[in-house]
Amino acid sequence: MISNNNKLHFFYIILLVLCTNLFSQTKDKFTVPYGENSEVGKYANVNDIKMYYEVYGKGKPLLLIHGNGGSIKNMRYQIDFFSKHFKVIAVDSRAHGKTNMGLGKLTYVKMAQDYANLLNKLQIDSAYVLGWSDGGIIGLLMAINNPKKIGKLAIMGANLQPDSTAVYPWAVKMVKESRAMVNKMIAKKDTSENWQLQKMLLGLLGEQPNIKIAELHNITAPVLVCAGDKDVIREEHTLLIYQNIPKAHLAIFPGETHLTPVMNPKLFNRTVYRFFKNPFTRPDTKDLFWNNFEVR
C-alpha cells in the first residue's frame, strides 16, 4: 500500500513534473547547472516578489514558463536547445524554485502579470513564449491580458478549467484526495513538508484556471497548441482551445504524454522551433485541391 506521503509525491511526478531527478539518469547530460547557475542567475523586483531568472543565448527573446511545482530545471532540455537560436529567458514562477510567494492568494492571473511585468523590467516589448502545463495556462492569460507582449505562443498540456470536462477524471480525483491529505497534515501540525505551499499549489490545480472560450477569440498572436495523445488534458479539450484561437496550429504528439518536453525533447523542441521560425500560415486543403484541380 502506498503511504499518503508517497502517494502525493507520485502524483507530483506524473502531473506536476516536480521530481527532476526522474530524468537525471537519461543519456542527456548538461554541463550547465540550469536553475542553479550563479554565473547568470539574477533577481528582479516584480510586483511584490523577487523573481529569479536566468538568460542564455542571443536573438529574439523567448520566455520559458515551467509547470506547477516545477522550476527552471524542468525546462533544461528546452533551454539547452532554444538558446542556440534565441535569447532564452528561463524563470521561476511565483512560489516556485527561487522565487518567493509574495502576498495574497496564488492565482494564475497574478502569475501571468508577474511575467508581463518581468518583460517590462527587462525592457522587452514583445517575446516568444513557451509554456508547459501551468506555464501554458499562464501563457494563454498573457496573450489575453497583455497581447502586445506576445509575439508567438506555444503551449503544452494547458487547460481552461479544472474540472473533468477538461482534465481526465483520474487526475481530478488525485488532486481532490491530495488536497484532503495535505489539509490533514496541516491540522496535525506536521513539519515534514511545507504543507502550506503544497496546499497553494494544489489549490491552483483544483480551483483554477477559469478562462472563458470567448476570451480565446481575442488572442491576436499565433499560437501552437500542443498535447500528448494520452495527456492529463482531454484531447477534445485541447482541440477546443485550438479551434477557438484565431491564429492557431495544433500538434497532438502520437504515443506521447503530458511529459513530452522531457521524455521526448527532440520531437517537442523540433516542433516548437518550426512554429517559431516559420511565418504563420493557415493553408486549407480545400483551397489547395480547388486551385490545383484541372479538368482533363
PAMITI-780953 format. One record per residue (C-alpha): residue number from 1; chain; y negated, x, z negated. Coordinates in pm, 1 decimal, padded with zeros to 6 digits. Example, Ala and Ser with C-alpha at 12.3 -4.5 7.8 and 13.67 -1.06 7.14 Angstrom:
residues 2
+-----+--------+----------+----------+----------+
| num | chaine |        v |        u |        w |
+-----+--------+----------+----------+----------+
|   1 |      A |  00450.0 |  01230.0 | -00780.0 |
|   2 |      A |  00106.0 |  01367.0 | -00714.0 |
+-----+--------+----------+----------+----------+
***
This chain:
residues 296
+-----+--------+----------+----------+----------+
| num | chaine |        v |        u |        w |
+-----+--------+----------+----------+----------+
|   1 |      A |  00000.0 |  00000.0 |  00000.0 |
|   2 |      A | -00347.0 |  00128.8 |  00090.1 |
|   3 |      A | -00582.4 |  00159.7 | -00206.5 |
|   4 |      A | -00925.7 | -00004.2 | -00196.5 |
|   5 |      A | -01096.9 |  00333.9 | -00153.4 |
|   6 |      A | -00864.7 |  00445.4 |  00125.4 |
|   7 |      A | -00897.1 |  00106.3 |  00292.7 |
|   8 |      A | -01274.1 |  00138.8 |  00301.5 |
|   9 |      A | -01256.1 |  00493.8 |  00434.5 |
|  10 |      A | -01007.4 |  00389.3 |  00702.3 |
|  11 |      A | -01243.5 |  00112.1 |  00805.0 |
|  12 |      A | -01527.5 |  00358.0 |  00849.7 |
|  13 |      A | -01311.2 |  00591.1 |  01058.0 |
|  14 |      A | -01231.5 |  00310.7 |  01300.3 |
|  15 |      A | -01553.9 |  00113.0 |  01302.7 |
|  16 |      A | -01838.4 |  00334.6 |  01187.3 |
|  17 |      A | -01730.1 |  00680.4 |  01302.1 |
|  18 |      A | -01808.8 |  00819.0 |  00957.7 |
|  19 |      A | -01541.5 |  01084.7 |  00936.1 |
|  20 |      A | -01644.0 |  01356.5 |  01180.5 |
|  21 |      A | -01351.7 |  01569.9 |  01063.1 |
|  22 |      A | -01124.8 |  01333.0 |  01253.7 |
|  23 |      A | -01238.6 |  01502.0 |  01573.7 |
|  24 |      A | -01285.8 |  01858.2 |  01446.6 |
|  25 |      A | -00933.8 |  01957.5 |  01546.6 |
|  26 |      A | -00981.5 |  01880.6 |  01914.8 |
|  27 |      A | -00988.1 |  02159.6 |  02170.4 |
|  28 |      A | -01367.4 |  02132.2 |  02196.7 |
|  29 |      A | -01528.5 |  02392.6 |  01970.8 |
|  30 |      A | -01900.7 |  02412.3 |  01913.9 |
|  31 |      A | -02084.8 |  02732.1 |  01828.3 |
|  32 |      A | -02397.4 |  02536.4 |  01734.7 |
|  33 |      A | -02384.8 |  02352.0 |  01399.3 |
|  34 |      A | -02525.3 |  02025.3 |  01531.0 |
|  35 |      A | -02671.5 |  01822.9 |  01247.1 |
|  36 |      A | -02682.2 |  02126.6 |  01018.6 |
|  37 |      A | -02886.1 |  02363.6 |  01233.1 |
|  38 |      A | -03153.2 |  02516.9 |  01008.9 |
|  39 |      A | -03299.6 |  02707.4 |  01305.4 |
|  40 |      A | -03415.8 |  02392.6 |  01485.4 |
|  41 |      A | -03391.8 |  02116.5 |  01224.6 |
|  42 |      A | -03721.9 |  01952.1 |  01127.2 |
|  43 |      A | -03854.9 |  01654.7 |  00933.4 |
|  44 |      A | -04122.0 |  01411.5 |  01046.4 |
|  45 |      A | -04310.0 |  01171.0 |  00821.2 |
|  46 |      A | -04232.2 |  00837.6 |  00984.0 |
|  47 |      A | -04333.2 |  00511.3 |  00818.1 |
|  48 |      A | -04207.5 |  00550.5 |  00458.0 |
|  49 |      A | -03936.7 |  00813.6 |  00524.6 |
|  50 |      A | -03886.3 |  01178.7 |  00612.9 |
|  51 |      A | -03687.7 |  01157.6 |  00934.8 |
|  52 |      A | -03461.7 |  01452.4 |  01018.8 |
|  53 |      A | -03421.5 |  01557.8 |  01380.3 |
|  54 |      A | -03306.6 |  01848.5 |  01598.8 |
|  55 |      A | -03426.1 |  01927.0 |  01951.7 |
|  56 |      A | -03221.3 |  02102.5 |  02220.5 |
|  57 |      A | -03284.2 |  02177.6 |  02588.2 |
|  58 |      A | -03575.2 |  02114.8 |  02821.6 |
|  59 |      A | -03689.7 |  01848.5 |  03063.7 |
|  60 |      A | -03711.7 |  01470.5 |  03040.3 |
|  61 |      A | -03686.6 |  01361.2 |  02673.7 |
|  62 |      A | -03354.4 |  01199.2 |  02581.2 |
|  63 |      A | -03331.0 |  01033.8 |  02240.2 |
|  64 |      A | -02981.4 |  01007.8 |  02088.3 |
|  65 |      A | -02910.4 |  00738.3 |  01826.9 |
|  66 |      A | -02583.1 |  00750.6 |  01631.9 |
|  67 |      A | -02385.5 |  00464.1 |  01478.0 |
|  68 |      A | -02355.8 |  00307.9 |  01133.5 |
|  69 |      A | -02259.5 |  00552.3 |  00860.6 |
|  70 |      A | -02285.0 |  00845.3 |  01101.9 |
|  71 |      A | -02532.6 |  01122.7 |  01172.7 |
|  72 |      A | -02637.2 |  01373.9 |  01436.0 |
|  73 |      A | -02291.7 |  01532.6 |  01405.1 |
|  74 |      A | -02129.4 |  01227.6 |  01561.2 |
|  75 |      A | -02329.0 |  01285.8 |  01880.5 |
|  76 |      A | -02237.9 |  01653.5 |  01914.9 |
|  77 |      A | -02044.8 |  01603.2 |  02240.1 |
|  78 |      A | -02348.9 |  01431.7 |  02386.3 |
|  79 |      A | -02593.0 |  01695.1 |  02255.3 |
|  80 |      A | -02382.3 |  01975.2 |  02399.6 |
|  81 |      A | -02359.8 |  01809.5 |  02741.9 |
|  82 |      A | -02701.3 |  01649.5 |  02788.1 |
|  83 |      A | -02904.0 |  01943.1 |  02651.3 |
|  84 |      A | -02816.7 |  02126.0 |  02973.4 |
|  85 |      A | -03007.2 |  01859.7 |  03168.1 |
|  86 |      A | -03263.6 |  01704.2 |  02931.9 |
|  87 |      A | -03473.9 |  01771.0 |  02625.3 |
|  88 |      A | -03237.8 |  01614.4 |  02372.7 |
|  89 |      A | -03382.5 |  01473.7 |  02050.2 |
|  90 |      A | -03098.4 |  01408.0 |  01805.0 |
|  91 |      A | -03196.0 |  01217.5 |  01491.4 |
|  92 |      A | -03051.9 |  01099.9 |  01161.4 |
|  93 |      A | -03139.8 |  00731.4 |  01122.2 |
|  94 |      A | -03296.7 |  00587.5 |  00807.8 |
|  95 |      A | -03048.2 |  00609.5 |  00515.7 |
|  96 |      A | -02816.6 |  00832.3 |  00722.5 |
|  97 |      A | -02750.0 |  01205.5 |  00720.9 |
|  98 |      A | -03053.1 |  01399.8 |  00603.5 |
|  99 |      A | -03297.9 |  01108.9 |  00639.9 |
| 100 |      A | -03381.0 |  00918.0 |  00323.4 |
| 101 |      A | -03364.4 |  00541.2 |  00271.1 |
| 102 |      A | -03729.0 |  00458.2 |  00213.5 |
| 103 |      A | -03846.5 |  00126.9 |  00074.4 |
| 104 |      A | -03712.8 | -00224.7 |  00102.5 |
| 105 |      A | -03411.6 | -00370.2 |  00282.1 |
| 106 |      A | -03235.2 | -00171.8 |  00551.1 |
| 107 |      A | -03270.5 | -00350.2 |  00885.6 |
| 108 |      A | -03216.2 | -00265.5 |  01249.0 |
| 109 |      A | -03568.6 | -00380.9 |  01330.4 |
| 110 |      A | -03713.3 | -00133.6 |  01080.4 |
| 111 |      A | -03488.5 |  00145.0 |  01212.2 |
| 112 |      A | -03594.9 |  00075.7 |  01570.8 |
| 113 |      A | -03958.3 |  00105.4 |  01467.6 |
| 114 |      A | -03877.5 |  00436.4 |  01296.4 |
| 115 |      A | -03753.3 |  00576.0 |  01626.9 |
| 116 |      A | -04051.0 |  00443.3 |  01823.1 |
| 117 |      A | -04288.1 |  00599.1 |  01570.0 |
| 118 |      A | -04096.8 |  00927.8 |  01579.5 |
| 119 |      A | -04160.8 |  00944.2 |  01954.2 |
| 120 |      A | -04529.7 |  00888.2 |  01878.1 |
| 121 |      A | -04521.6 |  01174.7 |  01627.2 |
| 122 |      A | -04364.7 |  01399.0 |  01890.3 |
| 123 |      A | -04627.9 |  01285.5 |  02142.5 |
| 124 |      A | -04364.6 |  01140.4 |  02375.0 |
| 125 |      A | -04491.2 |  00841.6 |  02572.6 |
| 126 |      A | -04154.8 |  00749.7 |  02722.9 |
| 127 |      A | -03798.0 |  00872.7 |  02683.3 |
| 128 |      A | -03447.6 |  00800.6 |  02798.3 |
| 129 |      A | -03243.7 |  00658.6 |  02510.0 |
| 130 |      A | -02869.3 |  00672.9 |  02445.3 |
| 131 |      A | -02742.4 |  00463.5 |  02155.1 |
| 132 |      A | -02385.8 |  00427.2 |  02032.6 |
| 133 |      A | -02272.5 |  00123.7 |  01829.7 |
| 134 |      A | -02554.9 |  00054.8 |  01580.9 |
| 135 |      A | -02752.4 |  00303.3 |  01787.7 |
| 136 |      A | -02710.5 |  00071.2 |  02085.9 |
| 137 |      A | -02847.2 | -00218.7 |  01883.1 |
| 138 |      A | -03145.6 | -00005.9 |  01782.7 |
| 139 |      A | -03193.8 |  00090.8 |  02147.0 |
| 140 |      A | -03200.0 | -00274.5 |  02253.8 |
| 141 |      A | -03457.4 | -00355.1 |  01985.1 |
| 142 |      A | -03672.2 | -00064.3 |  02100.9 |
| 143 |      A | -03653.9 | -00193.1 |  02458.2 |
| 144 |      A | -03755.0 | -00540.7 |  02338.7 |
| 145 |      A | -04028.7 | -00445.6 |  02090.4 |
| 146 |      A | -04153.1 | -00110.9 |  02226.1 |
| 147 |      A | -04084.0 | -00137.5 |  02600.1 |
| 148 |      A | -04324.8 |  00138.2 |  02704.1 |
| 149 |      A | -04122.6 |  00391.1 |  02502.4 |
| 150 |      A | -03805.7 |  00336.1 |  02705.7 |
| 151 |      A | -03765.1 |  00492.2 |  03049.9 |
| 152 |      A | -03395.0 |  00410.9 |  03073.5 |
| 153 |      A | -03149.3 |  00293.8 |  02808.7 |
| 154 |      A | -02773.4 |  00346.4 |  02780.6 |
| 155 |      A | -02586.3 |  00157.7 |  02508.0 |
| 156 |      A | -02223.6 |  00183.9 |  02399.0 |
| 157 |      A | -02046.4 | -00083.7 |  02194.8 |
| 158 |      A | -02354.5 | -00284.9 |  02093.4 |
| 159 |      A | -02372.1 | -00648.7 |  01984.7 |
| 160 |      A | -02637.2 | -00919.3 |  01948.0 |
| 161 |      A | -02499.1 | -01091.7 |  01637.9 |
| 162 |      A | -02245.9 | -01002.0 |  01366.7 |
| 163 |      A | -02003.4 | -01295.3 |  01392.7 |
| 164 |      A | -01668.6 | -01335.4 |  01566.7 |
| 165 |      A | -01830.7 | -01460.3 |  01887.9 |
| 166 |      A | -01945.0 | -01101.9 |  01941.7 |
| 167 |      A | -01712.7 | -00889.7 |  01726.6 |
| 168 |      A | -01335.4 | -00917.5 |  01705.8 |
| 169 |      A | -01217.6 | -01121.5 |  01402.0 |
| 170 |      A | -01025.3 | -00828.4 |  01252.2 |
| 171 |      A | -01348.7 | -00629.0 |  01227.2 |
| 172 |      A | -01543.1 | -00922.0 |  01080.7 |
| 173 |      A | -01267.5 | -00964.0 |  00821.2 |
| 174 |      A | -01268.6 | -00594.4 |  00729.5 |
| 175 |      A | -01644.6 | -00597.6 |  00681.8 |
| 176 |      A | -01617.4 | -00902.1 |  00453.8 |
| 177 |      A | -01334.3 | -00750.3 |  00249.9 |
| 178 |      A | -01508.1 | -00413.3 |  00225.2 |
| 179 |      A | -01832.4 | -00575.4 |  00107.5 |
| 180 |      A | -01641.4 | -00761.3 | -00163.9 |
| 181 |      A | -01470.5 | -00439.0 | -00274.0 |
| 182 |      A | -01799.9 | -00247.8 | -00284.3 |
| 183 |      A | -01957.3 | -00519.9 | -00497.6 |
| 184 |      A | -01668.1 | -00489.3 | -00742.8 |
| 185 |      A | -01716.5 | -00112.7 | -00764.3 |
| 186 |      A | -02087.9 | -00160.7 | -00832.0 |
| 187 |      A | -02010.7 | -00418.3 | -01102.5 |
| 188 |      A | -01769.1 | -00169.0 | -01263.3 |
| 189 |      A | -02044.8 |  00096.3 | -01254.6 |
| 190 |      A | -01810.3 |  00326.9 | -01064.8 |
| 191 |      A | -01967.2 |  00660.8 | -00967.0 |
| 192 |      A | -01701.8 |  00799.1 | -00731.3 |
| 193 |      A | -01912.9 |  00694.0 | -00428.8 |
| 194 |      A | -02271.0 |  00596.1 | -00353.9 |
| 195 |      A | -02176.6 |  00229.3 | -00353.4 |
| 196 |      A | -02533.4 |  00105.3 | -00319.1 |
| 197 |      A | -02563.3 |  00296.2 |  00007.4 |
| 198 |      A | -02227.7 |  00160.7 |  00125.7 |
| 199 |      A | -02348.9 | -00190.2 |  00038.3 |
| 200 |      A | -02657.5 | -00145.3 |  00253.6 |
| 201 |      A | -02461.2 | -00007.3 |  00548.8 |
| 202 |      A | -02205.9 | -00286.8 |  00530.6 |
| 203 |      A | -02492.7 | -00532.7 |  00496.9 |
| 204 |      A | -02614.3 | -00421.2 |  00838.1 |
| 205 |      A | -02274.0 | -00498.3 |  00986.7 |
| 206 |      A | -02220.0 | -00825.3 |  00803.1 |
| 207 |      A | -02564.3 | -00982.6 |  00841.9 |
| 208 |      A | -02725.8 | -00819.3 |  01143.9 |
| 209 |      A | -02837.4 | -00798.8 |  01421.4 |
| 210 |      A | -02982.6 | -01133.5 |  01523.0 |
| 211 |      A | -03102.7 | -01074.0 |  01879.5 |
| 212 |      A | -03160.3 | -01381.0 |  02094.4 |
| 213 |      A | -03041.9 | -01394.4 |  02454.8 |
| 214 |      A | -03395.3 | -01483.0 |  02564.0 |
| 215 |      A | -03520.6 | -01154.1 |  02421.2 |
| 216 |      A | -03296.4 | -00962.0 |  02660.6 |
| 217 |      A | -03474.4 | -01128.2 |  02953.5 |
| 218 |      A | -03792.6 | -00943.6 |  02856.8 |
| 219 |      A | -03639.2 | -00594.3 |  02878.4 |
| 220 |      A | -03806.1 | -00413.7 |  03166.9 |
| 221 |      A | -03620.4 | -00079.9 |  03152.6 |
| 222 |      A | -03298.7 | -00016.7 |  03344.4 |
| 223 |      A | -03005.4 | -00045.0 |  03102.2 |
| 224 |      A | -02647.9 |  00081.1 |  03123.5 |
| 225 |      A | -02426.2 | -00145.5 |  02912.4 |
| 226 |      A | -02101.8 |  00028.9 |  02811.9 |
| 227 |      A | -01791.1 | -00054.6 |  02610.5 |
| 228 |      A | -01423.3 |  00026.1 |  02597.3 |
| 229 |      A | -01191.0 | -00242.5 |  02729.8 |
| 230 |      A | -01046.1 | -00260.9 |  02376.6 |
| 231 |      A | -01365.9 | -00212.5 |  02180.9 |
| 232 |      A | -01475.8 | -00355.2 |  01846.0 |
| 233 |      A | -01706.0 | -00570.6 |  02056.3 |
| 234 |      A | -01552.2 | -00852.8 |  02259.2 |
| 235 |      A | -01550.4 | -00779.1 |  02629.9 |
| 236 |      A | -01710.4 | -01115.8 |  02707.1 |
| 237 |      A | -01995.3 | -01033.5 |  02469.0 |
| 238 |      A | -02061.5 | -00700.9 |  02641.6 |
| 239 |      A | -02062.0 | -00890.1 |  02971.7 |
| 240 |      A | -02309.2 | -01141.2 |  02825.7 |
| 241 |      A | -02550.3 | -00862.0 |  02735.3 |
| 242 |      A | -02521.0 | -00714.8 |  03085.3 |
| 243 |      A | -02574.5 | -01049.9 |  03257.0 |
| 244 |      A | -02896.8 | -01120.6 |  03066.9 |
| 245 |      A | -03081.9 | -00791.5 |  03119.0 |
| 246 |      A | -03278.2 | -00798.1 |  03447.1 |
| 247 |      A | -03206.6 | -00435.6 |  03544.4 |
| 248 |      A | -02860.0 | -00362.2 |  03411.8 |
| 249 |      A | -02543.9 | -00183.7 |  03512.2 |
| 250 |      A | -02207.9 | -00245.1 |  03344.9 |
| 251 |      A | -01941.0 |  00011.0 |  03254.2 |
| 252 |      A | -01619.9 | -00108.7 |  03088.8 |
| 253 |      A | -01409.8 |  00201.8 |  03036.1 |
| 254 |      A | -01041.0 |  00135.3 |  03114.8 |
| 255 |      A | -00796.9 |  00225.9 |  02839.8 |
| 256 |      A | -01082.0 |  00316.4 |  02604.6 |
| 257 |      A | -01212.1 |  00201.4 |  02267.1 |
| 258 |      A | -01528.9 |  00198.2 |  02059.1 |
| 259 |      A | -01481.1 |  00573.6 |  02012.3 |
| 260 |      A | -01507.2 |  00678.0 |  02377.8 |
| 261 |      A | -01808.5 |  00910.7 |  02318.9 |
| 262 |      A | -01587.5 |  01136.8 |  02103.9 |
| 263 |      A | -01237.0 |  01054.8 |  02225.7 |
| 264 |      A | -01318.6 |  01085.8 |  02596.4 |
| 265 |      A | -01660.9 |  01252.4 |  02610.9 |
| 266 |      A | -01617.2 |  01381.9 |  02965.3 |
| 267 |      A | -01577.8 |  01030.7 |  03105.5 |
| 268 |      A | -01853.6 |  00888.7 |  02888.8 |
| 269 |      A | -02108.3 |  01165.7 |  02944.4 |
| 270 |      A | -02048.8 |  01178.6 |  03319.1 |
| 271 |      A | -02102.4 |  00803.2 |  03349.5 |
| 272 |      A | -02423.3 |  00803.4 |  03145.3 |
| 273 |      A | -02556.0 |  01114.0 |  03323.1 |
| 274 |      A | -02511.9 |  00948.6 |  03663.5 |
| 275 |      A | -02709.5 |  00646.8 |  03539.7 |
| 276 |      A | -02993.1 |  00861.0 |  03405.1 |
| 277 |      A | -03020.0 |  01088.9 |  03709.4 |
| 278 |      A | -02997.1 |  00835.2 |  03991.7 |
| 279 |      A | -03269.4 |  00582.8 |  04079.2 |
| 280 |      A | -03177.6 |  00235.4 |  03956.2 |
| 281 |      A | -03047.7 |  00003.2 |  04228.6 |
| 282 |      A | -02853.2 | -00324.3 |  04229.6 |
| 283 |      A | -02676.6 | -00343.8 |  04564.4 |
| 284 |      A | -02494.3 | -00670.0 |  04630.4 |
| 285 |      A | -02154.8 | -00674.0 |  04801.1 |
| 286 |      A | -02251.9 | -00994.1 |  04982.1 |
| 287 |      A | -02557.8 | -00827.8 |  05134.9 |
| 288 |      A | -02359.0 | -00521.2 |  05236.2 |
| 289 |      A | -02097.4 | -00735.6 |  05408.3 |
| 290 |      A | -02355.2 | -00958.1 |  05576.6 |
| 291 |      A | -02576.7 | -00675.1 |  05702.6 |
| 292 |      A | -02285.6 | -00473.7 |  05839.7 |
| 293 |      A | -02077.6 | -00755.3 |  05982.5 |
| 294 |      A | -02054.5 | -00760.0 |  06361.2 |
| 295 |      A | -01910.8 | -01042.2 |  06565.0 |
| 296 |      A | -01664.9 | -00892.2 |  06808.7 |
+-----+--------+----------+----------+----------+
***
